Amino acid sequence: MMRRVWRLAAPVAIGIAAGFTPTPAGAGDVLKIGAPLAATGAEAREGALAKQGYDLWAETVNARGGLKVGAKSYRVEIIYYDDQSKPQISAELTDRLISQDHVSFLLGPYGSPATFADAAVAEKYRVPMVEANGAARKIFAQGYRYVFGVLSPADEYAASMLRAAATLAPRPQTVAILAADDLFSLEVANGARDWAEKNGLRVVYFQKYPVGVADLSAPLTSIKSLRPDILLGSGHLQESLLIMKQAQTLDVSVGFYGFTVGPTTPDFVTALGPAAEGVFASSQWTPDVKYRGPVFETAAAYARAFERKYGFIPDYHAAESSAAGVVLQLAVEKARSVDPAQVREALASLDAMTFYGPVRFNAQGLNDRKPMVTVQIQQGRVVTIWPREVAAAKAIYPTPPWSARK
């Protein structure tokens, strides 16, 4: 069985020893991989989903005899530390994973701010980091050579939903945007505004709010008076829940509620019940996509494997995290080596199809091939509604006003 190490650690100072090089994986035929990941704090739920994805990949690989490197096999060992949902702590723990635990590779943390911080550490130690949960383009605009992101960039989250909305009848005309004041959420919100203005949608409200906000009644009251066709929330799970709860309380009725993060997780329907009905979301992946690749084969097969282990259908946080493991595995196998420099070169030239979608990194380390999908909650289930070629159901639109709901 895979040895999984989850550690709660005090922050450590970031530093680099002169002439430091990562310790090659090989002792005891174990491949040590580090992952600073939120187990506590505001992003603990998303961090838990990412960890389940990493664990499922590692357990699957180990059950099949380990990761193959030429004629040799390595058992995967993931070392986790709780970064407490704080980017600075995440960076400090990334340093610790490399300089003290001597991991050979990194799987990314949850969230763009933490990924941005960790990428700088991976770069100075020259340790490849394959990350699955940091979508902000700013991460990849620093000239780094050792960070590779498997997911579509942040601006695609909003564009996916707005492209889907533009196909609906009657076509929406106006949009209001609420965004958390963090790296990812602001990129999404700015991308939404740009897409809307270029494609005939009028942005009637645009407002950012502090991360971890407890009350959004004031901006929602303003939005209510403007009566937009679309309300887009760019934030994370807790903020999406807050917006929907207060929208119901304040009777803020729009035809299209869309969120970047939250509705795809099982927590969203559990927390909101019938109030979640009709909510749209962008998604990096669903079990309906038609890709096929190594390890998990198809999206549907991955979903079955995940549900057998964890008891619920996975959302994209888990899938993209498993995909990061698959991509690291493909690079190691391609390099026929666990040397970080050689694996970095293999990642840079990788062109592969996986259960999660196509993976090919541009010069910045961003996966520039994978599209996103749009989903909607219908009868308590998350279903794919766009694009049409992978849709499992038609969109229900417009969403009935609160006064007309049972």
Legacy VTK file of the C-alpha trace (Angstrom):
# vtk DataFile Version 3.0
C-alpha trace
ASCII
DATASET POLYDATA
POINTS 406 float
0.000 0.000 0.000
1.062 3.602 -0.559
2.518 5.372 2.429
0.678 8.681 2.721
2.185 11.216 5.069
-0.014 14.083 6.247
1.835 16.452 8.514
0.834 19.564 10.393
3.946 21.654 10.544
5.023 24.982 11.905
6.241 27.389 9.214
9.894 27.131 8.329
12.151 29.786 6.863
12.657 29.785 3.106
16.285 29.397 2.162
18.548 27.695 -0.334
21.883 26.156 0.413
24.711 26.975 -1.941
25.114 24.304 -4.554
21.935 22.491 -3.487
20.640 19.805 -5.825
17.563 17.611 -5.239
18.263 14.142 -3.920
17.617 11.600 -6.702
14.743 9.247 -5.931
15.973 5.718 -5.704
16.654 4.744 -2.131
14.394 1.789 -1.440
12.823 2.232 -4.884
10.496 4.926 -3.533
9.622 8.045 -5.483
9.016 10.830 -2.971
6.633 13.566 -4.106
5.721 16.615 -2.043
2.355 18.356 -1.812
1.634 21.338 0.453
-2.150 21.311 0.570
-4.892 23.005 2.581
-6.246 20.759 5.334
-7.423 23.679 7.453
-8.514 27.237 6.721
-10.859 28.697 4.138
-9.847 26.297 1.340
-9.779 23.078 3.354
-12.705 21.516 1.464
-11.160 22.095 -1.942
-7.827 20.909 -0.548
-9.450 17.679 0.626
-10.858 17.048 -2.860
-7.441 17.643 -4.409
-5.842 15.240 -1.931
-8.361 12.537 -2.810
-7.399 12.964 -6.449
-3.683 12.709 -5.710
-4.211 9.677 -3.491
-6.349 7.826 -6.024
-3.666 8.262 -8.676
-0.853 7.112 -6.372
-2.785 4.106 -5.059
-3.737 3.074 -8.587
-0.124 3.268 -9.765
1.194 1.374 -6.744
-1.476 -1.331 -7.078
-0.216 -1.931 -10.619
3.369 -2.434 -9.539
4.570 1.134 -9.237
5.826 3.798 -11.583
7.955 2.283 -14.358
11.309 3.865 -15.118
13.001 1.758 -17.743
13.447 -1.689 -16.221
12.881 -0.368 -12.698
9.706 0.371 -10.731
9.192 2.950 -8.009
6.528 2.976 -5.334
4.942 6.413 -5.075
5.035 8.127 -1.686
3.272 11.481 -1.325
4.301 13.652 1.614
1.639 16.191 2.554
1.829 19.260 4.754
-1.102 21.458 5.749
-0.516 24.952 4.388
-3.524 26.277 6.346
-4.866 27.919 3.140
-2.088 30.531 3.407
0.264 31.129 0.444
3.252 32.167 2.546
3.020 29.019 4.660
2.598 26.963 1.490
5.854 28.373 0.120
7.671 27.693 3.389
6.451 24.102 3.385
7.447 23.666 -0.252
10.946 24.695 0.766
10.848 22.171 3.607
9.662 19.372 1.332
12.594 19.949 -0.993
15.416 20.841 1.392
14.528 18.568 4.348
12.296 15.795 3.031
14.254 15.606 -0.243
11.289 15.073 -2.521
12.169 14.734 -6.176
8.956 16.290 -7.542
6.035 18.421 -6.430
2.295 18.264 -6.932
0.768 21.689 -6.521
-1.262 23.152 -3.646
-4.860 24.295 -3.874
-5.484 27.761 -5.303
-3.689 30.279 -7.492
-2.200 32.382 -4.653
-0.520 29.350 -3.060
0.560 27.982 -6.442
2.073 31.353 -7.336
4.084 31.336 -4.100
5.169 27.700 -4.411
6.212 28.048 -8.048
8.976 30.477 -7.070
10.394 27.942 -4.618
10.215 25.090 -7.123
11.987 27.264 -9.658
14.938 28.221 -7.478
15.508 24.601 -6.454
14.857 23.407 -10.031
12.326 20.829 -8.907
9.480 20.171 -11.376
6.033 21.008 -10.029
2.995 19.655 -11.870
0.061 21.618 -10.561
-3.658 21.152 -11.004
-5.368 23.782 -8.909
-3.829 27.141 -9.781
-5.339 28.594 -12.959
-4.188 32.224 -12.857
-2.134 33.174 -15.909
0.124 35.275 -13.693
1.661 32.046 -12.356
2.949 31.281 -15.834
4.043 34.800 -16.737
7.138 34.844 -14.498
9.526 33.114 -16.883
9.623 29.949 -14.759
10.778 26.706 -16.359
9.809 24.183 -13.653
6.074 24.771 -13.154
3.540 23.015 -15.383
-0.219 23.443 -15.049
-2.591 20.807 -16.423
-5.736 22.942 -16.149
-7.271 25.534 -18.448
-6.406 29.128 -17.480
-8.550 31.324 -15.247
-10.112 33.431 -17.982
-11.633 30.319 -19.534
-13.844 29.764 -16.460
-16.017 32.774 -17.219
-15.779 32.436 -20.990
-17.104 28.873 -20.772
-20.236 29.957 -18.908
-20.834 33.012 -21.068
-20.446 31.006 -24.285
-23.064 28.612 -22.956
-25.332 31.497 -21.919
-25.076 33.051 -25.378
-26.697 29.941 -26.898
-29.818 30.216 -24.712
-33.173 31.639 -25.687
-34.032 34.347 -24.981
-30.389 35.388 -25.220
-29.171 37.154 -22.063
-28.321 40.819 -22.541
-26.883 42.005 -19.224
-24.497 40.615 -16.609
-23.475 41.476 -13.048
-20.116 40.269 -11.725
-19.040 39.743 -8.105
-15.432 38.712 -7.497
-13.274 37.816 -4.526
-10.179 39.961 -4.247
-7.650 37.220 -4.988
-5.392 36.361 -7.889
-7.573 33.685 -9.493
-10.959 35.309 -8.913
-9.926 38.685 -10.313
-8.465 37.105 -13.456
-11.746 35.257 -13.939
-13.823 38.393 -13.360
-11.739 40.532 -15.684
-11.922 37.789 -18.301
-15.711 37.704 -17.920
-15.974 41.453 -18.408
-13.724 41.362 -21.473
-15.627 38.469 -23.049
-18.998 40.074 -22.358
-18.043 43.413 -23.831
-16.656 41.794 -26.981
-19.694 39.559 -27.498
-22.695 41.791 -27.039
-23.334 41.436 -23.307
-23.586 44.613 -21.238
-21.848 44.559 -17.851
-24.149 46.514 -15.540
-22.310 45.807 -12.284
-18.728 44.846 -11.406
-17.565 44.670 -7.813
-14.822 42.908 -5.883
-15.103 41.920 -2.224
-12.600 40.864 0.479
-11.607 37.204 0.644
-13.505 35.489 3.455
-16.295 38.077 3.467
-19.248 37.230 5.725
-21.885 39.536 4.233
-22.619 40.469 0.621
-26.105 41.884 1.150
-25.122 45.404 0.048
-23.817 44.483 -3.423
-26.624 41.962 -3.882
-29.186 44.649 -3.080
-27.603 46.855 -5.749
-27.696 43.977 -8.222
-31.358 43.350 -7.430
-32.229 46.911 -8.440
-30.415 46.494 -11.783
-32.231 43.230 -12.670
-29.435 41.661 -14.748
-30.022 38.523 -16.795
-26.824 36.891 -15.473
-25.150 36.983 -12.061
-21.585 35.659 -12.158
-19.763 34.909 -8.905
-15.997 34.538 -9.148
-14.713 33.095 -5.902
-14.633 29.803 -4.024
-17.067 27.414 -2.379
-17.904 29.375 0.777
-18.408 32.587 -1.180
-20.644 30.873 -3.728
-22.778 29.487 -0.919
-22.989 32.912 0.711
-24.140 34.575 -2.505
-26.895 32.038 -3.101
-28.134 32.102 0.506
-28.298 35.878 0.574
-29.783 36.069 -2.927
-32.650 33.905 -1.688
-33.091 35.943 1.486
-33.076 39.224 -0.442
-35.170 37.837 -3.331
-32.479 38.575 -5.918
-33.888 36.722 -8.919
-31.909 36.398 -12.157
-32.264 34.023 -15.082
-28.721 32.652 -14.867
-26.680 32.190 -11.685
-23.123 31.150 -12.551
-20.120 30.411 -10.336
-16.506 29.490 -10.949
-16.049 27.262 -7.888
-18.579 25.563 -5.654
-21.534 24.067 -7.538
-19.545 21.077 -8.792
-18.701 19.977 -5.239
-21.149 17.744 -3.323
-21.157 20.335 -0.527
-23.044 22.872 -2.642
-26.283 20.906 -3.009
-25.986 19.555 0.520
-25.750 23.068 1.951
-28.399 24.714 -0.229
-30.869 21.947 -0.985
-33.557 23.118 -3.454
-31.993 26.589 -3.578
-29.149 25.079 -5.615
-31.478 24.110 -8.460
-30.651 25.679 -11.800
-27.262 27.076 -10.796
-24.644 27.009 -13.548
-20.887 26.564 -13.176
-17.796 26.232 -15.280
-15.895 22.998 -14.903
-12.470 21.762 -15.933
-13.876 18.242 -16.352
-16.970 16.077 -15.921
-17.544 12.315 -16.263
-19.305 13.108 -19.567
-16.216 14.220 -21.501
-15.047 11.786 -24.168
-11.296 11.605 -23.635
-9.282 8.404 -23.284
-5.758 7.871 -21.975
-3.427 5.836 -19.757
-3.959 4.814 -16.108
-7.694 5.562 -15.748
-8.615 5.162 -19.439
-11.889 7.123 -19.751
-13.575 9.888 -17.750
-16.442 7.542 -16.916
-14.046 4.847 -15.704
-12.245 7.385 -13.521
-15.553 8.506 -12.018
-16.456 4.900 -11.181
-13.072 4.262 -9.558
-13.354 7.443 -7.510
-16.925 6.697 -6.423
-15.971 3.174 -5.346
-13.269 4.565 -3.098
-14.876 7.720 -1.730
-18.614 7.147 -2.080
-19.509 10.078 -4.321
-19.072 11.187 -7.929
-15.925 13.288 -8.328
-15.884 16.881 -9.408
-13.099 18.503 -11.387
-10.923 19.297 -8.356
-10.288 15.601 -7.821
-10.011 14.775 -11.521
-7.497 17.502 -12.329
-5.426 16.457 -9.315
-5.339 12.838 -10.467
-4.477 14.136 -13.931
-1.465 15.989 -12.516
-0.217 12.686 -11.143
-0.793 10.972 -14.482
1.117 13.717 -16.306
4.059 13.487 -13.907
4.023 9.723 -14.389
4.048 10.063 -18.191
6.987 12.472 -18.020
9.027 10.190 -15.744
8.325 7.226 -18.008
9.199 9.268 -21.087
12.448 10.476 -19.526
13.266 6.930 -18.355
14.736 8.697 -15.366
13.821 10.259 -12.018
16.396 13.002 -12.472
14.495 16.314 -12.049
16.241 18.020 -14.978
15.452 15.175 -17.379
11.849 14.944 -16.189
11.509 18.701 -16.653
12.563 18.299 -20.296
10.082 15.461 -20.750
7.276 17.610 -19.338
8.168 20.481 -21.647
7.859 18.253 -24.713
4.897 16.158 -23.557
1.938 15.833 -25.926
-0.556 13.382 -24.471
-4.213 12.535 -24.140
-5.559 11.590 -20.711
-8.954 10.783 -19.182
-9.011 14.462 -18.187
-8.258 15.827 -21.623
-5.345 16.783 -23.867
-2.101 17.949 -22.254
0.540 19.932 -24.078
2.424 22.724 -22.383
3.344 25.984 -24.066
6.645 27.762 -23.433
5.256 29.177 -20.184
4.199 25.778 -18.826
0.486 26.346 -19.392
-1.683 23.624 -20.921
-2.969 25.421 -24.005
-5.049 22.608 -25.486
-7.739 21.681 -22.973
-11.226 23.214 -23.235
-13.654 23.657 -20.348
-17.306 22.656 -20.031
-20.371 24.215 -18.414
-22.618 22.363 -15.987
-25.941 22.975 -14.267
-27.563 21.562 -11.152
-30.730 19.738 -12.191
-32.797 17.725 -9.712
-29.927 17.810 -7.261
-27.358 16.479 -9.747
-24.551 18.208 -11.602
-25.060 17.632 -15.332
-23.046 18.779 -18.345
-25.027 21.181 -20.562
-22.330 22.666 -22.849
-20.717 22.154 -25.310
-23.407 20.214 -27.107
-21.143 17.353 -28.194
-20.645 16.237 -24.585
-23.871 17.554 -23.053
-25.855 15.096 -20.952
-28.902 17.397 -20.720
-30.314 20.641 -22.075
-29.985 23.779 -19.982
-33.002 24.805 -17.943
-33.341 28.539 -18.519
-34.321 31.012 -17.299
-34.169 30.026 -13.645
-37.578 30.642 -12.026
-37.756 33.572 -9.579
-37.597 32.686 -5.898
-41.299 33.491 -5.495
-42.216 30.831 -8.061
-40.139 28.026 -6.543
-41.682 25.344 -4.388
LINES 1 407
406 0 1 2 3 4 5 6 7 8 9 10 11 12 13 14 15 16 17 18 19 20 21 22 23 24 25 26 27 28 29 30 31 32 33 34 35 36 37 38 39 40 41 42 43 44 45 46 47 48 49 50 51 52 53 54 55 56 57 58 59 60 61 62 63 64 65 66 67 68 69 70 71 72 73 74 75 76 77 78 79 80 81 82 83 84 85 86 87 88 89 90 91 92 93 94 95 96 97 98 99 100 101 102 103 104 105 106 107 108 109 110 111 112 113 114 115 116 117 118 119 120 121 122 123 124 125 126 127 128 129 130 131 132 133 134 135 136 137 138 139 140 141 142 143 144 145 146 147 148 149 150 151 152 153 154 155 156 157 158 159 160 161 162 163 164 165 166 167 168 169 170 171 172 173 174 175 176 177 178 179 180 181 182 183 184 185 186 187 188 189 190 191 192 193 194 195 196 197 198 199 200 201 202 203 204 205 206 207 208 209 210 211 212 213 214 215 216 217 218 219 220 221 222 223 224 225 226 227 228 229 230 231 232 233 234 235 236 237 238 239 240 241 242 243 244 245 246 247 248 249 250 251 252 253 254 255 256 257 258 259 260 261 262 263 264 265 266 267 268 269 270 271 272 273 274 275 276 277 278 279 280 281 282 283 284 285 286 287 288 289 290 291 292 293 294 295 296 297 298 299 300 301 302 303 304 305 306 307 308 309 310 311 312 313 314 315 316 317 318 319 320 321 322 323 324 325 326 327 328 329 330 331 332 333 334 335 336 337 338 339 340 341 342 343 344 345 346 347 348 349 350 351 352 353 354 355 356 357 358 359 360 361 362 363 364 365 366 367 368 369 370 371 372 373 374 375 376 377 378 379 380 381 382 383 384 385 386 387 388 389 390 391 392 393 394 395 396 397 398 399 400 401 402 403 404 405
